[in-house]
Amino acid sequence: MNDLERITTFRQDLHRIPELSFDLPETIAYVRSVLEPLSCEVTSPCESCVCAFFDVDAACDRPSLTTPTTAIRADMDALPIVEQSGAEFCSTKPGHMHACGHDGHMAMALAAACWVDETLAQVHAQDAGAGTGAADAAADSAAAGCPLPRNVLFVFQPAEETTGGAKNVCESGVFERYGADRIFGFHVWPDLPAGIVATRPGPLLARASETTLTIHGTSSHIAKSAEGHDALLAGTHFLTEVEDLMQLLGETEPCLLKFGHMTSGTVRNAISAESVIEGSLRVFSDEMFDRAREGVKACAQEACARYGCTYDLHFSEGYPPVVNDRKLYALAQAALGEINAGAEERARGIGGASIGEDVAAGYVKMHGNGLATIPTPLLIAEDFAFYQRHLPGVFFLLGTGTGIPLHSDNFRMSERILLRGLATYRALLQTA
């Protein structure tokens, strides 16, 4: 089975069995069925998590006192969406769909694990073929010639779409147990040409915090509106004030707060006694989060004071921002060399937006055949951020070329793009 056949099988098999959050019995069983026959230690360090550790030191007869470990992460959970893609391998679970590409993320990681296993098997074969009399020399040669300079840990996590399963993995101690000191991961990305590998140093994805403002007023008949305290007017005033605040804060650093849902009042001829306004705050640093939170609080205070109301304001903890470690980014950039070689031909063959179109639109900046750059941070969130607060990490985006948004019931991608993710992992795992 070649790489494309293997990665296609993994992705389509997993696409058929989407499961949600921590409730992943079939997905976990599938992942374990691929990993357990390999020369790795398979564990579950926390709820609904599967890890596979390849002890490269032991396989290559190297001293194991100081060799660190590179971690590769894949998320396993799907979304509560009714699939409309029409794929032959569509979801067999009504109301569940891999609409965010996590099936592809798992497929790349599983294919990389198989490659690590095959690489170590070749080392063993060379050692065995050396003959009894040359055993010591063969062992020395294997240690010196092993193409994997570090041990390898694969992490398959739950609940990226819900509560942030990455946080549980970090708290499990699995990285300390296996000596991991760097981590890499991918997300497929519709706004990049098919097969393009891209990222950026520093901030890449935003911190997300669900924001809820509840305004408490006093109801009265509209004919006696002076006797009431209008929670609806306070809410609309708050929204205009927050819009001005975001424009001001955005002059120094990208940030966003938008409200998509508001409920207020009970009937048309009574002053509203309560407004509930729900939105999401996106920032790229803890400092900006604190500034935005204080600014929003001031807007709520001012609006409510104007109309004689009180309020409750809540910000969820959310996910931290995804911030790529700059030293590790530089190492990865060098290791990946010409990872985007043949990009034009590949993009044309797979279809979708051309590289020139996406460059012109500002979605990506190409650097010859090297690792492409995302020009500005993106206002989406990802729980890979928890790993980066625990150890240095770099998160990559992999173009689907389709333009079909993530979380769409029609989300589709070609398995051919996943080969570039596999090639990326191979290069990174061969980097000291």
Secondary structure by P-SEA (a helix, b strand, c coil): ccaaaaaaaaaaaaaaccccccccaaaaaaaaaacccccbbbbbccccbbbbbbccccccccccccbbbbbbbbbcccccccccccccccccccccccccaaaaaaaaaaaaaaaaaaaaaaaaaaaaaccccaaaaaaaaaaacccccbbbbbbbbcccccccaaaaaaaccccccccccbbbbbbbbcccccccccccccccbbbbbbbbbbbbbbbcccccccccccaaaaaaaaaaaaaaaaaaaaccbbbbbbbcbbbbbccccccccbbbbbbbbbbccaaaaaaaaaaaaaaaaaaaaaacccbbbbbccccccccccaaaaaaaaaaacccccaaaaaaaaaccccaaaaaaaccccccccccccccccccccccaaaaaacccbbbbbbbccccccccccbbbbbcccaaaaaaaaaaaaacc
